[in-house]
């Protein structure tokens, strides 16, 4: 599912639909983290996955990546609700690039091991 939401985010980005792109990107990130955590913890039902992810995978992926994951997750509600600050196109592009690389190059490796 993470890859499907990522695909939707990238399609939104191409259409310059920045808030939906960011929302789908964050959801893709969250689902990817949950998939990795599932390999260690079994069933996980929470939106607060940044802390557990860092706890279990920090030694494998490093502090910088864990920090960046949490910085993105902090903005979970930003593109979702009226009255919130709008996202900047450059920020969305940068965050989606990070999310894509994380899912494709790190999360999938964590799940396969």
PEPE-V18473 format. One record per pair of residues at least 24 apart in sequence whose C-alpha atoms are under 10 Angstrom apart, sorted by sequence separation. I is the first residue (numbers start at 1). J is the second residue. D is the distance in Angstrom with one decimal. If there is no record, write none. Layout:
# PEPE-V18473
i=I j=J d=D
i=I j=J d=D
This chain:
# PEPE-V18473
i=2 j=26 d=9.6
i=4 j=28 d=7.5
i=5 j=29 d=8.7
i=49 j=73 d=8.7
i=50 j=74 d=9.2
i=71 j=95 d=9.8
i=72 j=96 d=9.8
i=2 j=27 d=7.4
i=3 j=28 d=6.6
i=6 j=31 d=10.0
i=48 j=73 d=8.5
i=1 j=27 d=9.4
i=2 j=28 d=4.3
i=3 j=29 d=9.1
i=5 j=31 d=8.8
i=6 j=32 d=9.8
i=47 j=73 d=9.2
i=48 j=74 d=9.7
i=69 j=95 d=9.5
i=72 j=98 d=9.7
i=1 j=28 d=7.4
i=2 j=29 d=6.8
i=5 j=32 d=10.0
i=68 j=95 d=9.1
i=72 j=99 d=9.0
i=2 j=30 d=7.8
i=3 j=31 d=8.8
i=2 j=31 d=5.1
i=3 j=32 d=8.1
i=47 j=76 d=9.3
i=69 j=98 d=8.9
i=1 j=31 d=6.9
i=2 j=32 d=5.3
i=68 j=98 d=8.7
i=69 j=99 d=8.3
i=1 j=32 d=8.1
i=2 j=33 d=8.9
i=68 j=99 d=9.7
i=2 j=34 d=9.3
i=2 j=35 d=8.5
i=65 j=98 d=9.3
i=69 j=102 d=9.1
i=1 j=35 d=9.4
i=33 j=69 d=9.3
i=65 j=102 d=8.5
i=30 j=69 d=9.2
i=29 j=69 d=8.1
i=61 j=102 d=9.9
i=30 j=72 d=9.9
i=26 j=69 d=9.5
i=29 j=72 d=8.8
i=30 j=73 d=7.8
i=29 j=73 d=8.2
i=61 j=106 d=7.8
i=26 j=72 d=7.1
i=27 j=73 d=9.1
i=30 j=76 d=9.4
i=60 j=106 d=9.5
i=61 j=107 d=9.8
i=25 j=72 d=9.5
i=26 j=73 d=6.7
i=26 j=74 d=9.7
i=26 j=75 d=8.2
i=27 j=76 d=8.1
i=61 j=110 d=9.5
i=22 j=72 d=9.6
i=26 j=76 d=6.4
i=60 j=110 d=8.8
i=25 j=76 d=9.7
i=26 j=77 d=9.5
i=23 j=75 d=9.1
i=24 j=76 d=9.9
i=22 j=75 d=9.1
i=23 j=76 d=7.2
i=26 j=79 d=9.6
i=57 j=110 d=8.5
i=22 j=76 d=8.7
i=23 j=77 d=8.0
i=23 j=78 d=8.1
i=24 j=79 d=9.4
i=22 j=78 d=8.7
i=23 j=79 d=5.7
i=24 j=80 d=9.8
i=22 j=79 d=6.5
i=23 j=80 d=6.5
i=21 j=79 d=8.7
i=22 j=80 d=8.9
i=19 j=78 d=8.3
i=20 j=79 d=6.9
i=19 j=79 d=4.8
i=20 j=80 d=7.8
i=18 j=79 d=8.3
i=19 j=80 d=7.3
i=19 j=81 d=9.8
i=22 j=87 d=7.9
i=21 j=87 d=9.9
i=22 j=88 d=9.9
i=19 j=86 d=7.3
i=22 j=89 d=9.5
i=25 j=92 d=8.8
i=29 j=96 d=9.3
i=32 j=99 d=9.3
i=36 j=103 d=9.9
i=18 j=86 d=8.8
i=19 j=87 d=6.4
i=21 j=89 d=9.7
i=28 j=96 d=9.7
i=18 j=87 d=6.8
i=19 j=88 d=8.9
i=22 j=91 d=9.1
i=23 j=92 d=9.7
i=26 j=95 d=8.9
i=29 j=98 d=9.7
i=30 j=99 d=9.8
i=33 j=102 d=9.6
i=18 j=88 d=7.6
i=19 j=89 d=8.9
i=22 j=92 d=5.9
i=25 j=95 d=8.0
i=26 j=96 d=8.4
i=29 j=99 d=6.1
i=32 j=102 d=8.7
i=33 j=103 d=8.5
i=36 j=106 d=9.6
i=37 j=107 d=9.8
i=18 j=89 d=6.2
i=21 j=92 d=7.3
i=22 j=93 d=8.7
i=25 j=96 d=6.1
i=28 j=99 d=7.8
i=29 j=100 d=8.4
i=32 j=103 d=6.3
i=36 j=107 d=6.3
i=39 j=110 d=8.4
i=40 j=111 d=9.3
i=17 j=89 d=9.0
i=18 j=90 d=9.5
i=21 j=93 d=9.0
i=24 j=96 d=9.4
i=25 j=97 d=9.5
i=28 j=100 d=8.8
i=31 j=103 d=9.6
i=32 j=104 d=9.6
i=35 j=107 d=8.0
i=36 j=108 d=8.0
i=39 j=111 d=6.5
i=16 j=89 d=7.9
i=18 j=91 d=9.4
i=19 j=92 d=8.2
i=22 j=95 d=8.0
i=25 j=98 d=9.8
i=26 j=99 d=7.9
i=29 j=102 d=8.2
i=34 j=107 d=9.7
i=35 j=108 d=9.0
i=36 j=109 d=9.1
i=37 j=110 d=9.1
i=38 j=111 d=8.6
i=39 j=112 d=9.1
i=18 j=92 d=6.5
i=22 j=96 d=7.3
i=25 j=99 d=6.9
i=29 j=103 d=7.2
i=32 j=106 d=9.8
i=33 j=107 d=7.2
i=36 j=110 d=6.1
i=37 j=111 d=8.6
i=39 j=113 d=8.9
i=17 j=92 d=9.9
i=18 j=93 d=8.7
i=21 j=96 d=8.1
i=25 j=100 d=8.4
i=28 j=103 d=8.3
i=32 j=107 d=6.4
i=35 j=110 d=9.1
i=36 j=111 d=5.4
i=13 j=89 d=8.6
i=16 j=92 d=10.0
i=32 j=108 d=8.4
i=35 j=111 d=7.1
i=36 j=112 d=9.2
i=33 j=110 d=9.8
i=36 j=113 d=9.9
i=29 j=107 d=9.5
i=33 j=111 d=9.8
i=13 j=92 d=8.0
i=14 j=93 d=9.9
i=32 j=111 d=9.4
i=13 j=93 d=7.5
i=9 j=92 d=9.7
i=10 j=93 d=9.0
i=13 j=96 d=8.8
i=10 j=96 d=7.5
i=9 j=96 d=7.7
i=10 j=97 d=9.2
i=6 j=96 d=8.1
i=10 j=100 d=9.1
i=9 j=100 d=9.8
i=6 j=99 d=8.1
i=7 j=100 d=9.2
i=6 j=100 d=7.0
i=3 j=100 d=8.6
i=6 j=103 d=8.8
i=2 j=100 d=9.9
i=3 j=103 d=7.7
i=2 j=103 d=7.9
i=3 j=104 d=8.5
